[in-house]
Amino acid sequence: MSLTVGSVARLAGVTVRTLHHYDEIGLLKASGRSDAGYRRYADADLDRLQRILFYRELGLGLDQIKDVMTDGNADAVGHLRRQHAMLLDRIGRLERMASAVGKAMEARTMGINLTPEERFEVFGEFNPDDYATEVEERWGDTDAYRESAKRTARYTKADWERIKAQGQGAIERVVGAMNAGKPADSPEAMAGAEAHRQQISEAFYDCTYDIHLGLAEMYLADARFTATYEKIARGLAQYLHDAIKANAASQAG
């Protein structure tokens, strides 16, 4: 049995564009073609795609995955051992990040100096105070929380309007790369992710690459943040998550 590119995309939770890109760079080529010349994917292709997506989830770039996948000394068990080791490493990193700041940190006491009318003009229906208790319980003992609270307590309406515009500008760069069909580890997407990180650092707290990775995880783990980005553009939450991971990996490398 073989599957069409659309069926594989739905099954794997990726886009057809992604599968086409993998084919173009030689990472995952369909093993068959229909009479009309369309790609057809066999079971072996699906197994390879599963390994590719696993390595992507672990933060490897496409070039790194290609090198790993073409390792002539690695059989299926070898790949599993390698994935297991990488998972253990990632678990350790996430445990160290457990006390770090998450995305909700951005909501801490936004607009504390604003009147209700000014707050509505800047944030619309969103009320940061609705999340203040949750944020303090989760991150109140971190340096980032204290720094953000200190900064935001001084911000005026003009400050918030500027910060909001800068944040939107960073996200628009990521959306632009996504809409242009650029992979999440492309220079354009990573530049948008870096602008996003720097905007947080300038407005709220020192957003290190590790903290930024923690935010990326929260964008997918917390349905509220996922929904926020999905309203801007379908697939943005996952794309931004992947771009942040790629950007952090490039800096670490």
VENGIUR-V435307 format. One record per pair of residues at least 24 apart in sequence whose C-alpha atoms are under 7 Angstrom apart, sorted by the first residue. I is the first residue (numbers start at 1). GAP is how many residues later the second one is. If there is no record, write none. Layout:
I	GAP
I	GAP
//
This chain:
1	41
2	38
2	39
2	40
3	37
3	38
3	39
4	35
4	36
4	37
5	34
5	35
27	39
59	186
59	187
61	124
61	185
97	117
99	40
100	42
100	111
101	38
101	43
101	110
102	112
102	113
102	116
103	112
103	115
104	31
105	30
105	40
107	24
108	24
108	27
108	41
109	40
109	43
110	42
112	41
113	40
113	42
113	43
114	42
114	43
118	39
122	39
144	61
144	62
147	58
148	56
148	57
151	53
163	40
166	33
167	29
167	32
170	25
170	26
171	25
174	66
184	55
184	58
184	59
185	58
185	61
189	54
190	53
190	54
190	56
190	57
193	47
193	50
193	51
193	54
194	53
209	39
213	31
213	32
216	25
216	28
217	24
//
